[in-house]
């Protein structure tokens, strides 16, 4: 399972309303919009492999933020995005 969380680090609050898509190659396998707490608790259940997360934030600079992740069997993955107007970071959370 893949979940995510988007945090506005400039304001110190969650970012609700951010569209997130999950791709296996060019195939869309999951999508959602962050809730008021900035979370998508279950974006998709996926098989092991390489996937691409695409975030569409409301930002003056970023139109989208993409990251490729490798998913291993038998593990859940939480992939948060920390976002400010001109910087971002993505990490594997717990």
Secondary structure, 3 states (H helix, E strand, C coil): CEEEEEEECCCCEECCCCEEEEEECCEEEEEEECCCCCEEEEEECCCCEEEEEEEECCCCCCCCEEEEEEECCCCCEEEEEEEECCEEEEEEEC
